[in-house]
Amino acid sequence: MINGRDLEFPGKSFDITQDDRSFDLANDKPYDHCGIAGCFAPPGINASNVVVEMGKALQHRGQNGGGVAVKARGKTMKVYKQARAFNEIFHSTEVIEEHSLRGETTIAHLRYPTEGNLRRNCDCQPFYASYQGWGLALGHNGSIVDLARHRKRLRKFGIQLESDSDSEVLAWLIATASGFSWKQKIASALVDVYGAYSLVIVTDDDKLMALRDPWGVRPLVWTQDNGHVFIASETCALDRINVRHSQKMEAGQLLIVDQDGVTISQYLKPQKQSFCVFEKLYFSHETSTWDGIIGDNREKLGEQLAKEELERIKRGRFKEKNLKEIDYVVAVPDTASPGAHAFYEALCTVLPQLKLRYKRGLVKERYDYARRTFIEDDSYLRRKDIEKKFFISPDIIGKSIYLVDDTAVRLSTFSILVAHLLTLKVREIHCRFLAPRFVNPCFLGVNIGSRDELGAVRKDQNDNYRMLTEDQIRRKLKVSSVYYLSLERMAKSLGLTKEGMRRSHCTGCLDYNYPFDIRAYDPEYKRTTYAKYTMVKEYDENKRVSQQAQT
């Protein structure tokens, strides 16, 4: 029974437990993306404890709900999930024992909702689906754009969905798809699904599976160690269990693990490669690796930001006199810290005569207000959280500072922080951002569904969307200066040209370069004066992977 309704799955018994001792999230809206993990263990070895540990290392990816699906060989699958933070759900190993969650194959999901109204525990994951003897539980990181069409497909099977989530739709699409093997069913189900989806799956026939969409939007890694197979959104989850080796799942790849071993194959042909650039800018943990260490990449963003600052001084756009009067570089913690420190070091290397110092001027409250306010939905609560979120060092009061942040998507968080600092008599604030302006919605797993939410966008008198200039943003924030990192410099931080970045990454939120033509799913496109869709040719790496698959 789920939320008062019995579930019947043809030919299969199923036990699902949901605990109602959770906080009320009735006002929840789509947030950011999610975290997934999985483990296949040798016979008689419990995988659940290790997967819970992996999940705890991924909590920066999901704090609004979580759960596990567990399959012990010869027993019925169990799913346990709640609308609470993952470490609150699994606060003790006793939870595993109390709810009979021991088994050789386990997956975990940590949720920020991208679709679904979060009707208490109902929209949390994993989701279970079973049809004509094919049963699976699924965890999903990403978001599907053509959801209405696929819900319509499921109606002919008489499927009654328990949630509004696109992830449950994916589970049922796979369960009901045609095919004589899991690979055939997955390929049949997903061949015409548009969106971002990294999936981890456990089946009733004791298989662990993982896959990435053919555009490769969201990360997924896997490895083998001591008879176990592990899957995770990020390598930091493997670090948590002291496994230091892994490899990427490639776009369009399917991994299947069972008692016969591991098989990896292409279930769909790779398309234009489109790894989310925000994973490197903001979402992924700084100790994780993907094309290098994420923290190192963020340092390179700071170095490029400093080079642009020096160019501005050279051209007279920012006076050297102003620079000499700035006392401190202050990062907005925590994700901006590596880039802010690199920004400071790069400036002082070129201009050692500066009095500039790096100061930990903002210290985040670690206990009650540690959640990312990027994902807060209620503006009043967001303001209150920000006021309590940081301790302000007395050293910066009365001083002139560089305030360095990584994204400032809505600018709501940032503007409240700036106003608070000015109220405390910080003399001057020069704002610098380690990324370009965020000017388009994300349709692939981030909690920005409209340009109305974006701080760098405004509507004109004709209800058309226009991008704010840096000077307009400066006046909006009431600060001394504002500059964003350019797209060209961001590409250089990745070791790419701008065109190379567009061919290998999704940068749609910055320049309308999405994995595929998104215009049909963007109702604001015709009223957006700066958005221009252009088809970007496939990156050469994509052709190499495709050729390897054919071989």
ZAMARGU-4260 file (C-alpha; in steps of 0.2 Angstrom, whole numbers, plus 5000, padded with zeros to 4 digits):
<rodrens>
0) 5000/5000/5000 | 5007/5017/4995 | 4998/5033/5002 | 4982/5023/5005 | 4982/5014/4988
5) 4985/4995/4985 | 4997/4991/4971 | 4995/4976/4961 | 5008/4970/4949 | 5004/4956/4937
10) 5012/4940/4942 | 5023/4947/4955 | 5022/4951/4973 | 5031/4966/4979 | 5034/4974/4996
15) 5036/4993/4997 | 5038/5003/5013 | 5036/5022/5015 | 5038/5030/5032 | 5026/5045/5034
20) 5037/5053/5048 | 5043/5067/5036 | 5043/5085/5035 | 5030/5094/5025 | 5036/5099/5007
25) 5019/5104/5000 | 5025/5119/4993 | 5039/5110/4984 | 5043/5114/4965 | 5056/5107/4953
30) 5073/5109/4960 | 5090/5104/4954 | 5096/5086/4949 | 5099/5070/4959 | 5112/5058/4965
35) 5112/5039/4961 | 5122/5024/4968 | 5122/5005/4966 | 5131/4990/4971 | 5131/4971/4966
40) 5139/4960/4979 | 5145/4942/4979 | 5132/4929/4985 | 5128/4931/5004 | 5136/4948/5005
45) 5125/4963/5010 | 5127/4978/4998 | 5115/4990/5007 | 5126/4997/5020 | 5140/5001/5008
50) 5127/5009/4996 | 5120/5020/5010 | 5138/5026/5013 | 5140/5030/4995 | 5123/5040/4996
55) 5129/5050/5010 | 5144/5056/5000 | 5131/5062/4987 | 5120/5073/4998 | 5126/5089/4989
60) 5116/5082/4974 | 5100/5079/4984 | 5092/5084/5001 | 5074/5083/4998 | 5071/5064/4998
65) 5080/5048/4996 | 5078/5029/4997 | 5085/5012/4992 | 5079/4997/4982 | 5086/4981/4988
70) 5085/4963/4980 | 5091/4948/4990 | 5093/4933/4979 | 5078/4922/4980 | 5068/4935/4989
75) 5056/4949/4985 | 5062/4966/4980 | 5060/4979/4994 | 5059/4998/4991 | 5061/5010/5006
80) 5060/5029/5004 | 5056/5045/5012 | 5054/5064/5009 | 5069/5068/5020 | 5087/5071/5019
85) 5097/5055/5015 | 5107/5055/5031 | 5091/5058/5041 | 5083/5043/5033 | 5098/5031/5036
90) 5103/5038/5053 | 5108/5021/5059 | 5112/5004/5053 | 5097/4998/5063 | 5086/5006/5049
95) 5093/4992/5037 | 5088/4978/5050 | 5071/4985/5055 | 5065/4986/5037 | 5073/4970/5031
100) 5084/4980/5018 | 5098/4967/5017 | 5102/4960/5000 | 5116/4957/4987 | 5110/4970/4975
105) 5105/4988/4981 | 5103/5005/4973 | 5100/5022/4981 | 5093/5038/4975 | 5095/5056/4983
110) 5082/5068/4976 | 5080/5086/4971 | 5064/5086/4961 | 5064/5091/4943 | 5047/5084/4939
115) 5033/5080/4952 | 5024/5089/4966 | 5032/5079/4980 | 5016/5072/4987 | 5025/5067/5003
120) 5035/5051/5000 | 5026/5047/4984 | 5037/5056/4972 | 5053/5050/4980 | 5064/5037/4972
125) 5068/5023/4968 | 5052/5019/4958 | 5046/5001/4955 | 5037/4995/4940 | 5032/4977/4935
130) 5023/4971/4919 | 5021/4953/4913 | 5035/4946/4923 | 5047/4961/4920 | 5050/4970/4936
135) 5063/4983/4940 | 5066/4998/4952 | 5074/5013/4945 | 5084/5029/4951 | 5085/5043/4939
140) 5096/5058/4938 | 5090/5071/4925 | 5074/5077/4917 | 5063/5072/4902 | 5056/5086/4891
145) 5043/5076/4880 | 5034/5069/4896 | 5016/5071/4890 | 5019/5060/4875 | 5026/5046/4885
150) 5012/5047/4898 | 5000/5045/4884 | 5009/5029/4878 | 5007/5021/4895 | 4988/5024/4896
155) 4985/5010/4883 | 4993/4998/4896 | 4981/5003/4910 | 4996/5010/4920 | 4990/5021/4935
160) 5005/5031/4940 | 5008/5035/4958 | 5017/5051/4956 | 5019/5066/4944 | 5038/5061/4942
165) 5046/5059/4925 | 5057/5045/4933 | 5042/5034/4937 | 5037/5036/4918 | 5054/5030/4913
170) 5052/5015/4924 | 5036/5010/4917 | 5042/5013/4899 | 5055/5000/4901 | 5044/4988/4910
175) 5031/4988/4896 | 5043/4990/4881 | 5044/4976/4869 | 5059/4965/4869 | 5066/4948/4874
180) 5080/4955/4885 | 5083/4969/4896 | 5094/4978/4883 | 5081/4976/4870 | 5067/4983/4881
185) 5078/4997/4886 | 5083/5002/4869 | 5064/5000/4863 | 5058/5011/4878 | 5071/5025/4876
190) 5074/5027/4858 | 5063/5042/4856 | 5064/5049/4873 | 5072/5067/4874 | 5080/5073/4889
195) 5094/5069/4901 | 5094/5052/4910 | 5107/5043/4920 | 5099/5028/4927 | 5103/5015/4940
200) 5092/4999/4940 | 5089/4983/4950 | 5078/4970/4943 | 5068/4956/4950 | 5079/4943/4941
205) 5094/4949/4951 | 5103/4961/4939 | 5111/4978/4942 | 5110/4989/4927 | 5116/5007/4923
210) 5115/5018/4908 | 5117/5036/4901 | 5107/5045/4888 | 5114/5046/4871 | 5119/5064/4874
215) 5129/5061/4890 | 5121/5075/4899 | 5123/5069/4917 | 5138/5060/4925 | 5139/5041/4929
220) 5154/5031/4934 | 5157/5013/4938 | 5171/5001/4944 | 5174/4984/4951 | 5183/4980/4967
225) 5185/4964/4978 | 5171/4955/4969 | 5159/4970/4970 | 5153/4981/4956 | 5149/4999/4960
230) 5140/5013/4951 | 5139/5031/4956 | 5135/5049/4950 | 5152/5054/4955 | 5168/5047/4961
235) 5167/5055/4978 | 5154/5042/4982 | 5168/5029/4978 | 5180/5039/4988 | 5169/5037/5003
240) 5171/5018/5003 | 5190/5019/4999 | 5188/5014/4981 | 5200/5025/4971 | 5198/5019/4953
245) 5184/5020/4941 | 5179/5024/4923 | 5166/5034/4915 | 5150/5027/4908 | 5150/5033/4890
250) 5134/5041/4881 | 5122/5028/4875 | 5131/5014/4885 | 5122/5001/4895 | 5130/4991/4909
255) 5123/4975/4915 | 5129/4965/4930 | 5123/4948/4936 | 5130/4931/4942 | 5138/4928/4925
260) 5149/4944/4926 | 5149/4962/4918 | 5144/4967/4901 | 5145/4984/4893 | 5137/4988/4876
265) 5129/5002/4866 | 5110/5002/4868 | 5108/5018/4858 | 5120/5027/4846 | 5128/5042/4854
270) 5122/5059/4848 | 5130/5076/4850 | 5140/5075/4866 | 5132/5087/4879 | 5140/5085/4896
275) 5132/5098/4908 | 5145/5112/4910 | 5136/5116/4927 | 5142/5100/4934 | 5160/5107/4933
280) 5155/5124/4938 | 5144/5121/4953 | 5135/5104/4955 | 5149/5091/4957 | 5159/5089/4972
285) 5176/5097/4971 | 5185/5081/4975 | 5176/5071/4961 | 5184/5068/4944 | 5177/5070/4927
290) 5190/5076/4914 | 5201/5080/4928 | 5198/5085/4946 | 5183/5096/4948 | 5191/5107/4961
295) 5206/5110/4949 | 5194/5115/4935 | 5186/5128/4947 | 5204/5135/4951 | 5206/5137/4932
300) 5190/5147/4931 | 5197/5159/4944 | 5214/5160/4934 | 5204/5165/4919 | 5193/5177/4928
305) 5209/5186/4934 | 5216/5187/4916 | 5200/5195/4911 | 5202/5207/4926 | 5220/5212/4920
310) 5213/5215/4903 | 5200/5226/4909 | 5213/5236/4919 | 5224/5237/4903 | 5210/5244/4893
315) 5204/5256/4906 | 5187/5247/4909 | 5192/5245/4927 | 5204/5258/4935 | 5220/5251/4943
320) 5217/5264/4956 | 5201/5255/4961 | 5211/5239/4962 | 5224/5246/4973 | 5211/5251/4985
325) 5203/5234/4987 | 5208/5225/5003 | 5202/5208/5002 | 5196/5194/4990 | 5181/5185/4998
330) 5173/5170/4992 | 5154/5165/4994 | 5156/5148/5001 | 5158/5134/4998 | 5159/5130/4979
335) 5166/5147/4974 | 5181/5145/4986 | 5194/5136/4975 | 5190/5149/4960 | 5191/5164/4972
340) 5208/5159/4979 | 5215/5156/4962 | 5208/5173/4956 | 5218/5181/4971 | 5234/5172/4968
345) 5234/5175/4949 | 5231/5194/4952 | 5245/5195/4965 | 5257/5185/4955 | 5256/5199/4941
350) 5254/5213/4953 | 5264/5209/4969 | 5263/5227/4975 | 5244/5226/4979 | 5239/5226/4997
355) 5226/5213/4992 | 5224/5198/5003 | 5213/5183/5003 | 5201/5183/5018 | 5188/5170/5023
360) 5176/5184/5026 | 5160/5173/5025 | 5159/5157/5035 | 5144/5146/5032 | 5133/5140/5046
365) 5136/5121/5046 | 5121/5115/5055 | 5103/5123/5053 | 5106/5133/5037 | 5118/5122/5027
370) 5107/5118/5012 | 5111/5127/4995 | 5100/5142/4994 | 5101/5140/4975 | 5087/5128/4977
375) 5076/5137/4989 | 5059/5141/4981 | 5050/5153/4994 | 5058/5170/4993 | 5054/5174/5011
380) 5062/5158/5017 | 5076/5161/5006 | 5079/5178/5013 | 5078/5172/5031 | 5090/5158/5027
385) 5103/5169/5019 | 5103/5181/5034 | 5107/5166/5045 | 5117/5156/5033 | 5134/5166/5035
390) 5144/5172/5049 | 5152/5189/5043 | 5171/5191/5048 | 5173/5208/5057 | 5189/5210/5047
395) 5179/5215/5031 | 5168/5228/5039 | 5174/5245/5033 | 5184/5238/5019 | 5183/5236/5001
400) 5181/5219/4994 | 5180/5208/4979 | 5165/5197/4982 | 5168/5181/4971 | 5153/5169/4968
405) 5152/5155/4955 | 5135/5156/4948 | 5122/5168/4956 | 5108/5161/4944 | 5093/5170/4952
410) 5103/5184/4960 | 5091/5184/4974 | 5103/5175/4986 | 5117/5186/4980 | 5107/5202/4981
415) 5101/5198/4999 | 5119/5194/5004 | 5126/5210/4996 | 5113/5221/5005 | 5117/5213/5021
420) 5136/5217/5019 | 5132/5235/5014 | 5121/5236/5030 | 5135/5230/5040 | 5146/5244/5032
425) 5157/5235/5021 | 5164/5250/5012 | 5164/5244/4993 | 5159/5228/4985 | 5166/5223/4968
430) 5156/5207/4962 | 5165/5194/4951 | 5157/5178/4944 | 5166/5162/4939 | 5154/5159/4925
435) 5144/5169/4912 | 5127/5175/4915 | 5114/5162/4916 | 5100/5168/4904 | 5090/5153/4898
440) 5080/5139/4907 | 5087/5122/4910 | 5076/5108/4903 | 5087/5094/4908 | 5088/5093/4927
445) 5090/5110/4935 | 5077/5120/4945 | 5076/5134/4932 | 5060/5133/4921 | 5057/5151/4916
450) 5067/5166/4912 | 5056/5175/4924 | 5067/5167/4938 | 5084/5173/4931 | 5093/5188/4939
455) 5102/5193/4923 | 5085/5194/4912 | 5071/5207/4912 | 5055/5209/4902 | 5053/5225/4892
460) 5037/5235/4889 | 5032/5222/4875 | 5034/5207/4887 | 5050/5201/4878 | 5065/5195/4887
465) 5081/5205/4887 | 5098/5201/4894 | 5104/5214/4907 | 5121/5221/4904 | 5134/5220/4918
470) 5131/5238/4922 | 5113/5236/4924 | 5116/5222/4936 | 5128/5233/4945 | 5115/5246/4948
475) 5102/5232/4952 | 5114/5226/4966 | 5120/5244/4971 | 5138/5239/4971 | 5154/5247/4964
480) 5157/5235/4949 | 5150/5218/4942 | 5159/5207/4929 | 5156/5189/4923 | 5168/5177/4916
485) 5166/5176/4897 | 5161/5160/4887 | 5178/5161/4879 | 5187/5161/4895 | 5176/5148/4903
490) 5180/5137/4888 | 5199/5140/4891 | 5197/5134/4909 | 5191/5117/4902 | 5206/5117/4890
495) 5194/5120/4875 | 5190/5133/4862 | 5173/5141/4863 | 5167/5130/4848 | 5175/5114/4856
500) 5166/5117/4872 | 5149/5119/4862 | 5152/5103/4853 | 5156/5093/4869 | 5145/5101/4883
505) 5128/5107/4885 | 5129/5126/4888 | 5111/5130/4884 | 5108/5140/4900 | 5122/5152/4894
510) 5120/5153/4875 | 5105/5142/4870 | 5117/5127/4865 | 5107/5112/4870 | 5109/5094/4866
515) 5095/5094/4853 | 5083/5107/4846 | 5074/5113/4862 | 5063/5126/4855 | 5047/5115/4855
520) 5048/5114/4874 | 5053/5132/4877 | 5037/5142/4877 | 5047/5158/4879 | 5058/5156/4865
525) 5049/5168/4853 | 5049/5182/4866 | 5067/5180/4870 | 5077/5193/4860 | 5094/5186/4863
530) 5091/5167/4861 | 5096/5160/4844 | 5096/5142/4840 | 5110/5135/4829 | 5114/5117/4826
535) 5131/5112/4832 | 5141/5099/4823 | 5145/5083/4832 | 5161/5083/4841 | 5175/5071/4834
540) 5175/5061/4850 | 5157/5056/4847 | 5162/5049/4830 | 5176/5039/4838 | 5164/5031/4851
545) 5151/5027/4838 | 5164/5018/4827 | 5170/5008/4843 | 5152/5003/4846 | 5151/4997/4828
550) 5167/4987/4829
</rodrens>
